[in-house]
Amino acid sequence: MIPGRGPNHPTFRRSFLFAIQGFRTAVAQERNIKVILAMGGAAILAGVLVGLDAPSWAILLLCCGCVTAAELFNTAIEKVVDLVSPEFHPLAGQAKDISAAAVWVLCVLVAVVGLLLFVRALFFV
């Protein structure tokens, strides 16, 4: 037996498939992830239209990935909070609000980065 792997620990391949399943579930059930993916797609299309250079593409794609991952973390936190506290509790509400605030802060910063990228591409290159 491999150390640290119990009898029910999934293989790497199965873990990867579980991750894909989780992503698909989030997309199917969560409005915010759909909005984030649509906005990321719009940013990518805009990048194609303005002809971003390679470093700008790297920054844009990293920003899209970070916001998507943050929203997935937020969704996971909200699901766990709902599981352990099905009835309203002030601390459960605070946990969900703080998790959502983290995504909001990241989105604001990513919007600023996007603005810098596109202004540079449109006016300075």
N, C-alpha and C positions, 0 to 999 in steps of 0.2 A: 504494500500500500504506500502511496506517496504521502510524505509527512504533510499535515495540515489539510489533507483532503479526506473528509469522511466518506462513508459509503454513498451518501446522497449528493455529494458535491458534483455539479455538472462539469462535463468536459469543456474545453475551450470552445469547441464548435457549438455545443449546446448553449453555452453562455452567450455567444454571439447571436444565436437564433432567438434567445430570450430578449436580448437587447432590441433586435429588430421588431419582435412582437410588442415590446413596450412602446417603441416609437410609433408603430402602427396604431396601437390602442390610444395613445395620446392624440394623434392626428384625428382619429375617428371620434373621440369623445370630447376634446377640449377646443373651444372656440379660439382661445388666445394663441395656441400653437399654430392654428391655421392662419391667423392674422400675421404672426411672426414669419411664417414660411412665405406667405404672399408678399410681405414687405421685403424679405430677403430676395425673393425672386425678382421683384421690381428693381431693387438695387443692383442686382446682377445684370438685368436687362439694360439699365441705365449705364452701367459700366461698359457694356458692349457698345452702346450707342456713342459714348464719349471717347472710347478708345483708351481705357485706363492702361497704364504701364504695369509691368510685372510686380514691382513693390506695392503699388496701389491695389492690385488684385489680391495680393497676399493679405494686406491689411483688411480689405473689404470682406474676403472670405473668412478670415479669423473673427472679425466682428460678427458676421452672420452666425458662425458656429457658436460663439460665446453666448449670444442672445438666445439662440435655440436651446443650448444646453442649460442656461439659467432658467428658462421657462419649463424645461423638463424637470429640473430639480424642484422648482416651485410647485409644479403639479404633483410630484411625488410627496413632497412635504404636506401639501393639502390633503392628499389621499390618506396618509398616515394619521394626520390629525383627526380627520373625519372618522377613521377606524377606531382610534383610542378614545375619542370624545364625540360620540354621535349626537349628544345633546349639547346645546350651547354652553360654553364655558369661556369666561373672559380671557384666560390664558391661551386657550385654543384659538380664539379669534385674533389675539395678538400675534401668535406664531404665524398664522396664515397671512396677516397683514404685513408683518416684517419680511416674510419670504417674498411676497408680491412687491414690496418696496425695493428689495434687492434687484429684482428684474427691472423695475422702473428706473432705478439709478443707472443700471447698465445701459438701458435703452436710450436714456438722455445722453450719456457719454458717447455711445455709438452713433447717435444722430449727429453730434458735433464732429466726430471723426469723419463721418460720411460727408458732411458739409465741406470740411476741409479738403477731402479727397476730390470731390466733384468741382469745387471752385478752382482748385489747382489745375485739374484736367481741362476745364473749360476756358480758363483765362490766363494761365501761366505756362502752358506747355506748347 
